Amino acid sequence: MRALPPETGSHSGYMKYWLGKIYEHYRGSPTRLIFLRLPRGGFVRPDQPRYNARSSVRDLSAQPNVTLVDEHFFDSLEKPELFADDLHLNGAGMVPFSLMLTQEAPIDPNHGPVIDRAEMQQYASAGPALRNREAAPVPDPWMKRCIADSAARALEAKRDGNAP
């Protein structure tokens, strides 16, 4: 195993710059930034970088609408049987990860769970109704199919004038 590269501060400066740009983009909006360290793998290197009390994410966590999940929160998931390869959780690892994340950093602005319960209309019609304004728009059968993607034209292949 190769040793970690020496810390020069260039990575910290890079992270501070770009994470600051992301924060500035969302500042004043209802968007919440959540920073977390993912489980690092089934076998964690013993020579981890030292703790940095002034890291860019720790500095940002003092700002409104920024959440920093404890860096050791997912350590319990760092077991070989929960990983499909060196970096990616498998199905058995994704389930507890998702449950742990939603309990630690709920998305609701009132810090409640993301979904309290399923809500359904009691007597909802089983099929599409005429002029039901609450239903999702379903195209009429006589409508022509087309591409609604505005980038479609930009992605069309350009032909070389010399090619057949």
VEXDODREN-21644 format. One line per 5 residues: number of its first residue (from 1); for each residue y, z, x of N, C-alpha, C, O. Coordinates in Angstrom, 3 decimals. Layout:
% VEXDODREN-21644
NUM) Y:Z:X:Y:Z:X:Y:Z:X:Y:Z:X  ... .
***
This chain:
% VEXDODREN-21644
1) -1.172:0.000:0.855:0.000:0.000:0.000:1.231:0.000:0.898:1.382:0.839:1.786  2.117:-0.982:0.634:3.340:-1.059:1.426:4.325:0.026:0.988:4.355:0.426:-0.176  5.119:0.487:1.937:6.111:1.517:1.635:7.234:0.928:0.787:7.500:-0.273:0.827  7.881:1.792:0.025:9.019:1.356:-0.773:10.151:0.928:0.155:10.295:1.489:1.242  10.956:-0.055:-0.248:12.080:-0.457:0.604:13.101:0.675:0.710:13.193:1.502:-0.198 .
6) 13.864:0.727:1.795:14.861:1.789:1.943:15.963:1.652:0.888:16.321:0.548:0.478  16.484:2.795:0.464:17.553:2.793:-0.536:18.887:2.526:0.163:19.317:3.300:1.018  19.530:1.427:-0.212:20.809:1.066:0.404:21.980:1.244:-0.560:23.139:1.226:-0.147  21.669:1.416:-1.857:22.731:1.551:-2.843:23.074:0.246:-3.529:23.797:0.250:-4.525  22.569:-0.879:-3.019:22.908:-2.167:-3.632:22.289:-2.291:-5.022:22.922:-2.827:-5.932 .
11) 21.063:-1.805:-5.198:20.428:-1.859:-6.522:21.181:-0.961:-7.499:21.373:-1.332:-8.657  21.605:0.209:-7.046:22.362:1.122:-7.914:23.682:0.493:-8.344:24.073:0.602:-9.506  24.368:-0.164:-7.415:25.624:-0.831:-7.755:25.412:-1.953:-8.750:26.199:-2.133:-9.679  24.334:-2.712:-8.547:23.986:-3.803:-9.454:23.725:-3.260:-10.857:24.259:-3.785:-11.834  22.902:-2.208:-10.963:22.577:-1.617:-12.264:23.816:-1.036:-12.933:24.010:-1.210:-14.136 .
16) 24.651:-0.350:-12.167:25.863:0.235:-12.733:26.774:-0.857:-13.305:27.347:-0.690:-14.381  26.904:-1.964:-12.588:27.754:-3.062:-13.042:27.230:-3.660:-14.345:27.974:-3.761:-15.321  25.952:-4.059:-14.372:25.426:-4.772:-15.534:25.183:-3.849:-16.722:25.419:-4.253:-17.860  24.727:-2.644:-16.498:24.563:-1.727:-17.625:25.925:-1.343:-18.190:26.069:-1.143:-19.396  26.915:-1.242:-17.322:28.280:-0.993:-17.796:28.794:-2.137:-18.646:29.462:-1.908:-19.654 .
21) 28.490:-3.373:-18.253:28.887:-4.547:-19.043:28.222:-4.517:-20.421:28.860:-4.800:-21.436  26.936:-4.170:-20.443:26.224:-4.096:-21.724:26.843:-3.009:-22.599:27.063:-3.221:-23.791  27.124:-1.851:-22.012:27.746:-0.769:-22.784:29.112:-1.204:-23.321:29.415:-0.969:-24.491  29.924:-1.824:-22.494:31.251:-2.266:-22.930:31.159:-3.276:-24.065:32.001:-3.285:-24.963  30.142:-4.124:-24.029:29.959:-5.116:-25.088:29.722:-4.436:-26.447:30.223:-4.903:-27.470 .
26) 28.962:-3.339:-26.454:28.603:-2.672:-27.705:29.467:-1.461:-28.033:29.321:-0.871:-29.103  30.363:-1.084:-27.126:31.193:0.094:-27.369:32.015:-0.093:-28.635:32.593:-1.157:-28.856  32.065:0.935:-29.458:32.815:0.877:-30.707:32.037:0.264:-31.861:32.528:0.230:-32.990  30.824:-0.223:-31.591:29.989:-0.786:-32.656:28.931:0.260:-33.032:28.767:1.252:-32.321  28.225:0.049:-34.126:27.181:1.007:-34.493:25.902:0.867:-33.660:24.954:1.627:-33.861 .
31) 25.864:-0.089:-32.734:24.680:-0.302:-31.904:24.458:0.879:-30.974:25.393:1.376:-30.346  23.220:1.316:-30.894:22.868:2.439:-30.047:22.031:1.930:-28.880:21.043:1.225:-29.085  22.414:2.279:-27.674:21.649:1.908:-26.486:20.677:3.031:-26.161:21.059:4.200:-26.102  19.416:2.666:-25.950:18.382:3.654:-25.629:17.778:3.276:-24.286:17.257:2.173:-24.120  17.849:4.184:-23.336:17.272:3.972:-22.006:16.043:4.861:-21.868:16.079:6.053:-22.172 .
36) 14.965:4.259:-21.406:13.740:5.018:-21.196:12.964:4.422:-20.038:13.101:3.241:-19.719  12.156:5.249:-19.423:11.268:4.750:-18.371:9.915:4.529:-19.013:9.314:5.458:-19.554  9.438:3.300:-18.952:8.139:2.962:-19.518:7.034:3.618:-18.701:7.239:3.944:-17.531  5.861:3.815:-19.307:4.736:4.292:-18.496:4.512:3.322:-17.339:4.521:2.106:-17.530  4.311:3.865:-16.144:4.327:3.051:-14.920:2.992:2.429:-14.579:2.928:1.606:-13.665 .
41) 1.943:2.776:-15.256:0.630:2.202:-14.960:-0.434:3.275:-14.947:-0.147:4.469:-15.030  -1.668:2.821:-14.840:-2.784:3.763:-14.827:-2.870:4.579:-13.546:-3.402:5.689:-13.536  -2.337:4.013:-12.463:-2.323:4.708:-11.172:-0.904:4.650:-10.633:-0.410:3.578:-10.282  -0.253:5.793:-10.569:1.152:5.853:-10.163:1.242:6.109:-8.668:0.530:6.953:-8.124  2.127:5.370:-8.015:2.338:5.560:-6.567:2.799:6.994:-6.295:3.606:7.538:-7.048 .
46) 2.304:7.592:-5.249:2.763:8.952:-4.928:4.165:8.980:-4.317:4.830:10.015:-4.359  4.626:7.861:-3.750:5.930:7.835:-3.068:7.019:7.257:-3.978:7.618:6.229:-3.662  7.264:7.914:-5.090:8.286:7.462:-6.029:9.687:7.690:-5.452:9.876:8.584:-4.627  10.674:6.886:-5.879:12.047:7.117:-5.405:12.517:8.519:-5.790:12.089:9.080:-6.799  13.390:9.060:-4.977:13.877:10.421:-5.244:14.788:10.448:-6.468:15.359:9.427:-6.853 .
51) 14.915:11.611:-7.065:15.752:11.821:-8.239:17.218:11.558:-7.881:17.706:12.033:-6.856  17.911:10.804:-8.725:19.324:10.504:-8.503:20.117:11.032:-9.695:20.111:10.428:-10.768  20.794:12.155:-9.505:21.548:12.778:-10.594:22.725:11.926:-11.052:23.214:12.109:-12.166  23.192:10.995:-10.216:24.336:10.144:-10.564:23.912:8.693:-10.819:24.683:7.767:-10.569  22.692:8.498:-11.313:22.237:7.136:-11.572:23.068:6.525:-12.694:23.718:7.241:-13.457 .
56) 23.043:5.220:-12.788:23.858:4.524:-13.791:23.470:4.911:-15.207:24.343:5.049:-16.064  22.184:5.090:-15.476:21.796:5.464:-16.838:22.172:6.911:-17.149:22.513:7.229:-18.289  22.113:7.780:-16.159:22.534:9.170:-16.411:24.039:9.238:-16.661:24.493:10.013:-17.504  24.803:8.443:-15.944:26.245:8.396:-16.189:26.539:7.852:-17.584:27.392:8.387:-18.292  25.843:6.800:-17.980:26.073:6.201:-19.297:25.637:7.112:-20.436:26.200:7.041:-21.529 .
61) 24.643:7.969:-20.200:24.137:8.819:-21.278:25.183:9.803:-21.803:25.007:10.380:-22.875  26.262:9.996:-21.059:27.344:10.876:-21.529:28.229:10.179:-22.560:29.055:10.824:-23.206  28.062:8.868:-22.717:28.897:8.095:-23.646:28.332:8.174:-25.072:27.142:8.431:-25.256  29.189:7.952:-26.080:28.683:7.946:-27.455:27.727:6.771:-27.685:27.866:5.712:-27.074  26.772:6.976:-28.562:25.769:5.966:-28.936:24.885:5.531:-27.775:24.353:4.421:-27.787 .
66) 24.723:6.381:-26.782:23.805:6.105:-25.674:22.810:7.256:-25.604:23.194:8.423:-25.523  21.523:6.908:-25.638:20.460:7.908:-25.566:19.653:7.670:-24.311:19.271:6.538:-24.015  19.395:8.726:-23.578:18.534:8.663:-22.394:17.315:9.532:-22.670:17.415:10.755:-22.769  16.169:8.883:-22.792:14.912:9.601:-23.010:14.492:10.194:-21.679:14.611:9.541:-20.642  14.000:11.426:-21.698:13.569:12.102:-20.475:12.621:11.198:-19.679:11.700:10.612:-20.247 .
71) 12.842:11.086:-18.391:12.075:10.150:-17.576:10.592:10.499:-17.479:9.791:9.639:-17.112  10.209:11.711:-17.792:8.801:12.105:-17.743:8.169:12.144:-19.132:7.036:12.603:-19.282  8.881:11.673:-20.135:8.404:11.756:-21.514:7.081:11.013:-21.716:6.226:11.487:-22.464  6.895:9.869:-21.072:5.688:9.068:-21.259:4.653:9.272:-20.150:3.699:8.499:-20.056  4.821:10.290:-19.315:3.870:10.533:-18.231:2.449:10.747:-18.747:1.491:10.405:-18.054 .
76) 2.291:11.302:-19.946:0.952:11.556:-20.488:0.194:10.262:-20.779:-1.025:10.288:-20.950  0.898:9.135:-20.835:0.250:7.845:-21.105:-0.159:7.116:-19.828:-0.727:6.027:-19.904  0.112:7.680:-18.678:-0.192:7.022:-17.407:-1.637:7.296:-16.998:-1.916:7.984:-16.016  -2.551:6.720:-17.802:-3.991:6.853:-17.576:-4.591:5.456:-17.531:-4.172:4.593:-18.302  -5.554:5.207:-16.656:-6.124:3.858:-16.536:-6.682:3.308:-17.840:-6.581:2.106:-18.087 .
81) -7.265:4.150:-18.676:-7.883:3.665:-19.915:-6.866:3.191:-20.952:-7.252:2.587:-21.952  -5.569:3.453:-20.734:-4.531:3.022:-21.675:-3.808:1.759:-21.217:-2.836:1.345:-21.848  -4.268:1.138:-20.126:-3.609:-0.047:-19.587:-4.550:-1.242:-19.564:-5.727:-1.124:-19.222  -3.998:-2.408:-19.939:-4.756:-3.657:-19.897:-4.783:-4.216:-18.477:-5.751:-4.868:-18.085  -3.735:-3.966:-17.712:-3.646:-4.384:-16.311:-2.803:-3.346:-15.584:-2.663:-2.223:-16.067 .
86) -2.239:-3.699:-14.430:-1.482:-2.720:-13.651:-0.212:-2.233:-14.335:0.246:-1.126:-14.052  0.369:-3.033:-15.230:1.668:-2.687:-15.817:1.708:-2.575:-17.337:2.587:-1.899:-17.871  0.786:-3.214:-18.045:0.923:-3.366:-19.489:-0.062:-2.485:-20.259:-1.262:-2.480:-19.986  0.476:-1.743:-21.226:-0.370:-0.925:-22.081:-1.304:-1.806:-22.894:-0.940:-2.916:-23.283  -2.506:-1.311:-23.150:-3.418:-2.014:-24.037:-3.214:-1.479:-25.458:-2.307:-0.678:-25.684 .
91) -4.033:-1.904:-26.408:-3.893:-1.452:-27.792:-3.992:0.057:-27.917:-3.240:0.674:-28.671  -4.922:0.651:-27.176:-5.088:2.106:-27.236:-3.882:2.842:-26.658:-3.657:4.006:-26.989  -3.108:2.185:-25.806:-1.913:2.805:-25.236:-0.654:2.522:-26.028:0.273:3.331:-26.038  -0.615:1.359:-26.703:0.585:0.989:-27.466:0.803:1.885:-28.676:1.944:2.179:-29.031  -0.276:2.320:-29.309:-0.138:3.146:-30.514:0.542:4.479:-30.196:1.547:4.807:-30.827 .
96) 0.030:5.259:-29.239:0.737:6.522:-28.953:2.139:6.295:-28.384:3.044:7.089:-28.642  2.328:5.217:-27.611:3.662:4.918:-27.091:4.642:4.715:-28.244:5.725:5.300:-28.243  4.276:3.899:-29.220:5.158:3.631:-30.364:5.445:4.894:-31.158:6.585:5.142:-31.550  4.411:5.690:-31.396:4.615:6.934:-32.154:5.515:7.907:-31.394:6.396:8.536:-31.980  5.287:8.023:-30.099:6.109:8.931:-29.294:7.565:8.462:-29.260:8.484:9.274:-29.366 .
101) 7.772:7.158:-29.114:9.127:6.630:-29.034:9.889:6.853:-30.333:11.051:7.258:-30.304  9.253:6.594:-31.473:9.966:6.764:-32.743:10.276:8.221:-33.030:11.235:8.514:-33.745  9.496:9.134:-32.495:9.802:10.550:-32.686:10.892:11.026:-31.735:11.689:11.895:-32.090  10.934:10.463:-30.529:11.910:10.897:-29.530:13.272:10.250:-29.729:14.300:10.905:-29.558  13.290:8.981:-30.085:14.557:8.253:-30.206:14.585:7.472:-31.519:14.490:6.245:-31.511 .
106) 14.715:8.178:-32.651:14.758:7.465:-33.927:15.987:6.568:-33.997:17.028:6.883:-33.420  15.863:5.470:-34.695:16.940:4.482:-34.762:17.982:4.851:-35.810:19.142:4.453:-35.698  17.584:5.602:-36.820:18.505:5.965:-37.889:19.696:6.734:-37.317:19.496:7.639:-36.507  20.945:6.399:-37.718:22.114:7.096:-37.150:22.145:8.582:-37.473:22.840:9.340:-36.797  21.405:9.018:-38.492:21.357:10.442:-38.831:20.231:11.149:-38.087:19.907:12.297:-38.391 .
111) 19.634:10.463:-37.109:18.560:10.999:-36.268:17.340:11.411:-37.080:16.679:12.398:-36.757  17.041:10.659:-38.130:15.828:10.852:-38.901:14.804:9.820:-38.486:15.098:8.953:-37.663  13.608:9.897:-39.041:12.619:8.868:-38.707:13.074:7.503:-39.178:13.870:7.397:-40.112  12.580:6.469:-38.547:12.988:5.116:-38.889:12.581:4.792:-40.317:13.386:4.250:-41.075  11.353:5.110:-40.699:10.873:4.858:-42.057:10.389:6.184:-42.622:9.457:6.785:-42.087 .
116) 11.015:6.644:-43.697:10.572:7.867:-44.343:9.356:7.610:-45.211:8.385:8.366:-45.168  9.404:6.539:-46.003:8.320:6.209:-46.920:8.501:4.766:-47.357:9.585:4.194:-47.237  7.440:4.199:-47.856:7.536:2.847:-48.384:8.220:2.902:-49.742:7.922:3.778:-50.555  9.119:1.989:-49.986:9.804:1.933:-51.274:9.542:0.581:-51.906:9.749:-0.461:-51.284  9.086:0.608:-53.146:8.822:-0.623:-53.872:9.430:-0.522:-55.259:9.562:0.566:-55.820 .
121) 9.795:-1.662:-55.796:10.270:-1.710:-57.163:9.052:-1.515:-58.052:8.020:-2.145:-57.823  9.148:-0.652:-59.066:7.982:-0.283:-59.851:7.382:-1.457:-60.619:6.167:-1.654:-60.592  8.212:-2.235:-61.299:7.693:-3.322:-62.119:8.163:-4.678:-61.575:8.710:-5.490:-62.320  7.955:-4.912:-60.319:8.367:-6.172:-59.712:7.452:-7.292:-60.175:6.249:-7.089:-60.344  8.022:-8.476:-60.381:7.211:-9.606:-60.823:6.297:-10.051:-59.690:6.628:-9.918:-58.512 .
126) 5.140:-10.582:-60.071:4.163:-10.987:-59.076:4.482:-12.345:-58.470:4.015:-12.655:-57.374  5.267:-13.155:-59.162:5.585:-14.489:-58.679:7.082:-14.709:-58.660:7.838:-13.839:-59.092  7.529:-15.867:-58.164:8.960:-16.130:-58.147:9.509:-16.287:-59.562:8.874:-16.900:-60.421  10.660:-15.744:-59.787:11.305:-15.835:-61.098:12.477:-16.801:-61.005:13.027:-17.017:-59.925  12.850:-17.370:-62.117:14.003:-18.263:-62.142:15.281:-17.459:-62.005:15.485:-16.473:-62.714 .
131) 16.130:-17.876:-61.101:17.446:-17.254:-60.894:17.375:-15.748:-60.637:18.233:-15.000:-61.106  16.384:-15.312:-59.914:16.314:-13.907:-59.524:17.173:-13.758:-58.275:16.769:-14.196:-57.198  18.321:-13.163:-58.396:19.266:-13.102:-57.284:18.831:-12.143:-56.185:19.356:-12.199:-55.073  17.880:-11.266:-56.484:17.407:-10.328:-55.468:16.247:-10.900:-54.664:15.873:-10.336:-53.636  15.673:-12.010:-55.115:14.523:-12.598:-54.430:14.974:-13.384:-53.201:16.131:-13.789:-53.092 .
136) 14.052:-13.583:-52.297:14.343:-14.396:-51.117:14.508:-15.844:-51.553:13.805:-16.292:-52.459  15.421:-16.589:-50.932:15.602:-17.977:-51.340:14.374:-18.810:-50.992:13.937:-18.852:-49.842  13.831:-19.469:-52.008:12.681:-20.344:-51.834:13.156:-21.752:-52.138:13.696:-21.979:-53.221  12.983:-22.705:-51.241:13.483:-24.055:-51.500:12.745:-24.699:-52.663:11.565:-24.438:-52.900  13.467:-25.543:-53.376:12.862:-26.292:-54.468:11.876:-27.295:-53.892:12.051:-27.741:-52.758 .
141) 10.824:-27.667:-54.660:9.825:-28.582:-54.107:10.382:-29.962:-53.769:9.790:-30.664:-52.950  11.496:-30.375:-54.367:12.039:-31.703:-54.104:13.017:-31.725:-52.935:13.609:-32.767:-52.655  13.200:-30.603:-52.249:14.098:-30.579:-51.086:13.439:-31.253:-49.897:12.224:-31.159:-49.720  14.232:-31.932:-49.084:13.728:-32.574:-47.875:13.580:-31.539:-46.771:14.377:-30.606:-46.665  12.552:-31.715:-45.952:12.380:-30.838:-44.798:13.336:-31.269:-43.710:13.566:-32.464:-43.521 .
146) 13.895:-30.316:-42.995:14.754:-30.626:-41.866:14.746:-29.456:-40.899:14.308:-28.356:-41.237  15.225:-29.700:-39.719:15.325:-28.638:-38.727:16.693:-27.993:-38.879:17.720:-28.669:-38.827  16.697:-26.684:-39.067:17.946:-25.966:-39.263:18.478:-25.372:-37.968:19.531:-24.734:-37.961  17.766:-25.576:-36.892:18.165:-25.000:-35.608:19.313:-25.819:-35.016:19.167:-27.016:-34.771  20.438:-25.175:-34.793:21.598:-25.886:-34.265:21.396:-26.342:-32.824:22.107:-27.228:-32.348 .
151) 20.439:-25.748:-32.134:20.196:-26.126:-30.738:19.189:-27.269:-30.619:18.912:-27.733:-29.512  18.645:-27.725:-31.735:17.592:-28.743:-31.680:18.072:-30.016:-30.988:17.341:-30.592:-30.181  19.282:-30.459:-31.290:19.784:-31.683:-30.664:19.957:-31.512:-29.164:19.703:-32.442:-28.399  20.384:-30.341:-28.742:20.591:-30.107:-27.313:19.262:-30.113:-26.557:19.225:-30.385:-25.357  18.176:-29.811:-27.265:16.874:-29.718:-26.608:16.084:-31.012:-26.691:14.984:-31.084:-26.142 .
156) 16.603:-32.043:-27.360:15.895:-33.315:-27.441:15.790:-33.925:-26.041:16.671:-33.747:-25.200  14.701:-34.639:-25.815:14.477:-35.247:-24.502:15.485:-36.357:-24.242:15.769:-37.155:-25.136  16.018:-36.419:-23.058:16.910:-37.495:-22.626:16.043:-38.550:-21.952:15.258:-38.245:-21.054  16.192:-39.767:-22.385:15.388:-40.860:-21.820:16.159:-41.544:-20.698:17.369:-41.749:-20.787  15.438:-41.887:-19.652:16.017:-42.646:-18.548:16.096:-44.097:-18.995:15.131:-44.638:-19.535 .
161) 17.238:-44.725:-18.773:17.423:-46.094:-19.204:16.461:-47.070:-18.563:16.253:-48.155:-19.105  15.854:-46.725:-17.408:14.934:-47.620:-16.728:13.499:-47.458:-17.208:12.662:-48.323:-16.950  13.204:-46.369:-17.897:11.834:-46.109:-18.348:11.560:-46.948:-19.587:12.478:-47.206:-20.365  10.303:-47.385:-19.793:9.967:-48.187:-20.968:10.016:-47.371:-22.236:9.759:-47.898:-23.319 .
***
